[in-house]
Amino acid sequence: MREAHPIERVVGMEYYVSDADGVGGHLRASPEDFRVTELESFDTAPVDADTGGYPHLVFRAQLRDWDTNDFASALSDKLGISRERVSWAGTKDKRAVTRQLFSVKGVDPDDLPELDAADIDVVGRAGRPILFGDLAGNAFEIVVRDADAPENAASVVTDLRRFAGGEARESRRDERASEPSSGEGTEPREPDGDALPDDETTVAVPNYFGQQRFGSRRPVTHEVGLAIVREAWKDAVLAYVGNPHEREPEATQAAREYVDETEDWQGALERLPRALGYERSMCHTLVDNGGETAADFREAVETLPTNLQTLFVNAAQSYVFNRILSERLERGLPFDRPVEGDVVCFRDSEAPADLPLPDTDRIQRVTGKRLRTVERHCERGRAFVTAPLVGTETELADGEAGEIEREVLDDVGLEPNDFALPGEFDSSGTRRAVQVQTELSVERDGDDLTFEFSLPKGSYATVLLREFRKNDPAK
């Protein structure tokens, strides 16, 4: 375990679990170097189904270098409809080639416009919109270009294989090594030296929320969310509209500094670049309403798209979750199996066999009496150790796991009841697996490395890749 890059630590990712040196290199030298394909789990009726019962048109889009929100806005503008009528299952990275499902309410196939760098194929109709999370996961093919030390990839794989099973898997391997082998049912051996595995191998990482959850260039969405949860509406606006970051263009930094220094919303409109449409929308509302009361600032936040309002609170929850995982790492608690007091989720019986998902409605608190039984469930992929995405219905763990959760919440000044909020900001909370495993293939071509793997919904490819790169995530 080693300390993470400073900008990752800002969002709660304090450590890498791999001690091996990184490969360096660059992500997204071109959009084609980052390919994402949704693993779909949304049923549709035929495209000619009755629009009365199936008002939502479902289509699959292959997008190149499109932000998901920007694509939805461009599509709705071309159709002349509200952006709220466009829905999708998962937000994807902008600089990428992605294949994902969308739904649009109240349009016909012939209405769909042509948009640059977007190939659209109609899939069918549905009785409801696609909702966030209506997918099983994502398959990735990602190229890291110009790696500084590509030979380090094999050592990282070894570390991540070990993290996938922890001490229990190593112990079982040692036991099997001392027994006569039939050549069947054994795990793949570790790569030798700088050699990468010849085939897919099981690896794991902490199930952190990745940098893009908080803003890849300017990680502030969790700061906005924390202010909202405290119902400090003015602080939320200032965290989003002001609050300059050194990675931004100088003109943008200057405009945000002006906001922080003056709180002059009309002056901010004159200085904020046109590209910052959400910030400008908030300033317009404050100019119109006076910008003096808490209600004025809350209304400014509520001018943003509803999914972005929800994202702010989700980012606050994600930051707390990342902090809990980092503290668990620091204390040396296992991720692949529980300790007494942990809360586990059992596997979703309807999830694909090769992409296990936790069923957050089926949870169990781990007592000393049940510890060994639950350990076996986790070893066999039937259960997952979890941590909370804190909300009003969150029940914290017991034992040392619960101690970690309470200490982190105390440090950020929150408690579950704080999430009883108005409108889109309310959250009952849920739980999330602390570890994510995948079958990983890595191929080397000179100084370039190609990674292929799949992850369940909600898990981040960049969280796996950061273990290999160990450099500035902005590269």
N, C-alpha and C positions, 0 to 999 in steps of 0.2 A: 504494500500500500504506500502510495506517495502523494504528496500535495498536488492539487490540481492547478490549472492556469488561473491567474487572478480574476479574470472576467467570469469564469465558471464558479468561482467561490462566491461571487456576488449573488448568484441565484441558488446557493445552497449545495452545489456539487463540490464538496471540499476535497475529495480524493479520487485518484485512480486506484482500482483494485490490483492492477498489474504493476509489479515493481520493475519490469523490464523497460529499457529505454524505448522511446517511440521511433516511428519511421519518418515523422515529419510529413512533408509533401503538402499538396493542395487539393482541396475538394472543389468540384464544379468549375474546372477550367473551361468547360462548356456545359450547357444543359444536358447534353447526351451522356455526360459522365455520371449523372445522378438519375437513374431510372426507377420509378416507383409504379407498381401495379397493384391496385386494390384487389384483395381476395374477397369477393363479393358474397353477401349473405342477405340479399333483398329480393323478394319474390315479386314478379310483375305479371299482369294479365296481358293478353295480346294487344297490339297497338290499336286495333280496331274495336276494342272493348267500349262499352257504353260510357260516354264521358260523364254522365250523371253519377254513376257509381264509381267511376275511375277518373277523376278530374285531373290527376297529376301525370304529366308526360315524363317518362323516365328515359334518359339517354346517357350513353357512355362517351366521355370526351377524352381525347388524347391532347394534352396541353404541353406546349413548349415555352418555358420561360414566362409562365403566367402565375401570379399570386391568385389563390383561390377566390378570395374576396373581390379582387379586381376583375376576375373573369365573370363572377356573378353580377357585378355592377355593370360591366360592359354588355353582358347578355340582356339584362333587364332594360338597359337604355335602348338597345337596338329593338327590343320587343315593345317598348313603350309601356312597361309595367313596373310595379313596385319591386324593388330588390328583395323584399320580404317573401315574394312568391317563388324565389329560387332557393333550393335546398340541396345539401350534399351531406355525405356521410363522414368525411374527414378532411381537414385542411392540410394541404400539401406544401412542400417547399416551393419557392418561386423558381429559383434557378435549377430547373430539373425538367425531365420529360415524364409526365405522369399520365396514368390511365385511371379514371375514376368516374363514379356514377353521380348524376345530378337529377333533380326533378324540378319541373316547372308547372305551376298550377294554371289551368285554363288556357293552354295553347295547343295548337295542332302541330304535327310534324313539319308541315310545309311552312309554318311560321318561323321555325328556327333559322336564325341568320347565319351568315358566314362571318367568321372572325379570324383575324390573322393568327397563325400558329396554333389553330385549334381544329381538330378533326372530330366531328360529332356523328355518332351512330345512335339512332333511336332504338331503344330496347323494348319498350312496351308502355303500359299504363299501370297506375296504382291508385288505391283508394285513399291513401294518405301520402304526405310528402316523405321523402327520404330524410331521416333524422340523424343528427350527429351520433356516430357510433353504430350505424347500420352497416357494418362491415365486419368481417372476421379478422382481418389484418391486412398487411401489405407485404409484397415481395419486392426486394431491392436488388439492383445491380449497380454497384458504385465503384468508380475508378478514382484512386488516389494517384495524382500525377507527380512526377519528379520527386519521389521520396528521397529524403536525405540519407536514410539508412534502411533500405527495404529488407535487409537481412535480419532486422530486429523483429519482423512480423512473426517468425516462428516462436520466439520466446514469449511474445505477448499471447499467442494462441495457447501455449503451455500454461501460462498463468490463468487464462480465462477458462480453460478446461478444468483446472483445479478448483476455481471458484464455482464452477457449475455443480461440483459434487462435494466440495469441502472435505473435511477430515474423514467423514463417513465413507465417501467414495474411495478415497485413498486407502483407507483401512480395508475395505472390501477387495480392492485390487491386490493389496499385499497378501490377503488371505488366499485369493485365487492363485496368485503366483506361486504359492508354496504347495499347490495341489497339482496332480497330473492333469494335463490339459487335453481335451478332445479336439481342440481347434475350433469349437463352436461356442457361441454365446459370450465370447470375450470382448472387452472394449478395445477400440483402436489404441495402439500404443502411442506414446508421446512422440512428437517429431524429434529427430536427432539433430543437434546443433542448429544450423541455419535452415534445415530442411522444413518446408511446409508440408502439412498432411496431403496425401495423394487424393483424398476424397473429403466429403463433408465430415466435420467433427463437431461434437456438442460443446458449446461454450456458453458462458453466462456473464452478465454484468448486473450491477444494481439497476433497478428499474427507475432510474432518475427521469424526471421531466427534462427534456433537452433545452438547449439554449434558445431555440426559436420560440419556445413557449413564452419566453419573457421578453423577446426582442433580440434578434441576432446582433444587430449593430448597437442598439441602445436598450439594454435590458431594464425596463421600467414598469412593465405591465403588473408585476407583483407589487410594486410600490403603490401604484394606483389602486389595486385591489385591496391592499392592507388599509389604505385610507378610507375606501368605501366601507369596508367591514367595520371600521371605527366610526362610520357616519361622519367623517371629516371631509365633507364634500369639496370645500375650497382646496384642501390639501390634495385631493384626488385630481382636481383640474390642474393645479400647479405642477403636480408630478408628471402629468401628461403633456401639457402645453409648454411649461417651463422646463426646468431640470435638464440643462444641456449636457451632452456627452461628447467627450473628446474625439470619438470616432465619426461624428457627424461633420458635414461641410461647415466651413467657417461662417457662412451667412446664416445657416440654421442655428448654429451655436449662439451667434450674436442675437438673433431674434428671441431665442429662449431666455438668454440672459436678461434681455430687456423686460420680458414678462416677469421674471423673478424679482427684478429691481423695482419695477413701476406698477405692476398689476393694471396696466393701461391696456384694456382689451381692444380699443379702437387702434391704438398705436401698434399693437401686436398684429392686427390684421394687415396693416401697411407693411409690416416687416416679414411676416411668416411666408415662406415660399408657397407658391400655388400648389405644389405637390403635396403639402401637408393639409389635405382636405379635411381630415377629422379634427385637427387642432383648430383650423379656421372656422369650422362649423360650431365648435364650442365657443369660440370668441364672438361669433355673430350673435349667438344666444345671449351671452353676457352683455353685449352692447345693447341689445334690444330690451333686456330685463333690468338693466342697471348694475348687475354684478355686485350686489351688496349683501344679500341674505343667503343663508344656507340653501333655501329653496331655489334661488337663482343658480347656484353652483350645481345642485343636484339636477336641475333641468338641463344644464349644459352637458352633463355627463350622459343624460338620457337622450340627447340628440343623436348619439352614436347608434350604429346598427345594433339590434338586440343581441346578436351573437358576440359582438365585441364587448358589450356590457357584461354579459355572462363570463366572457374570457377573463376580464379583470379579476373577478372573484375567484375563478378557477386558478388563475396564476398565483393568487395569494395562497390558496390551498396547496398548489404545487410547490411553492417555495417552502412552506412548512414541511411538506412531505419530504422534499430533498434534504432539508436540515435533519429530519428524523433519521433518514438513511445514512447520512454522513456520521451522525453520532453513533449509530449502530455499528458502523465500520470502525470508528475510533475505539469503541469499547471491545471490539473483537467478537461481537455476537454473530452467530451464523446467519446466513441468508437462505440457504437451501433447506433448512430444517428448523423447527421451532425450539424455543426455550420455554420453560414454565412461565405462564402469564401471557404468552403471545396469543394473538387472535389469528386463526387460519380461515381461509375460504376453501371450499371444496370445488372440484373441477366442474365446469359447466358440461352437462351431459350432451348438450346439443352442439357443442363446439366441434370443429373439424378434428379428426384424430391426430393429425400432424401439427395442429396449432392449438394447444390446450389453453383454455381461458378460465379464469376463476369465476365462479358464480357468487356474486357478492350478497345474494340473498341467503346463501347457505354458509353460515359462519359458525365457528366453535372456539370458545376460549379454552386454552390448553392448560389443564391442571397437571400436577405431578403424577397423578394416577393414570392419566391418559397420554402422558408425554410420549412413551415409546410407541404406542399405537399410532399416534398422529405422525410421529417421525417416519414410520413405515409408509403411511399414506403419501407423505411428501417425497420420499425416496422414489416412489412408483409414479409420481406425477399426478396423484389423485387429490392433492391438497397443496396450498400455497401459503407461506407465511405472508402476512399483510401488515401494512401501516395505514393510518387513517388519512383520508382527504377530509379534513375536519369540517363538520357542519352541525346543524342543530340536533341531529339524532345520533351524533357520534358517541359511542361508549369507548373510552380509552382502555388500553390493555392493562394487565396487572404485571407484577414483578418488575424486572429491570426494563423490559420493553415499555411498560406503562410509565415508568420513571422517566425514560427518554422522552416520550410523547409529552408529558406534563412539563418537563424542563424546557423543551423547545417552545411550547405554547406560552409559558411564562416569559421567556426571553423576548418573544415578539409581541407580548401584551395582548393575547387573544384567549378566548375560551369558546367552546362550542355554541353557546347561546348567542354570541355576537353575530352569527350568520343568519339570524332571523331578521331579514332585510326586506325592503320594499321591492316590488316588481321583479325585474330580471336578476336582481342581485341576491335573492334569497337562495339558500342552499341547505339541504338536509344532510349533505355529506355522504360518503361511501368509504369503502376500503379498497386498497390496491396492493397487488403483489409486490414485495420488496425486491424480488429478483426476476429477471427474464432470461430464459434460455433459448437458444436457436441452434440449428444445424448450419454451420458456417463453411463456406468454400473460399479459399484465397488462392489466387493465381498471380504469379509474378512475370512481368514482361519487361526486362531491363529494370528501370527505376520506377515503373508503374505497377501498381497493385490493384487487382480487381477483386472485389468482395461480393459474394452472392449469399443471401440469407432471407428469411422471412420472419416477421415479428407480429405478435398479436396486436390488435387495435390498441391505440393509446401508448404504445412503446415507440421509442425514438431510435432511428438508425444512427443518428449522430452520437448517441450515448455509447453505442458499441464502437463506432469509429474513433471516438476520442481516446479510447484506451490504446489504440494503435498509433494515432498521430502524436498525441501528447504535445500539442503546440497551440498557438492562437486559433480559436475556432473561427475567427473571421477570415482566415486564409482559405 
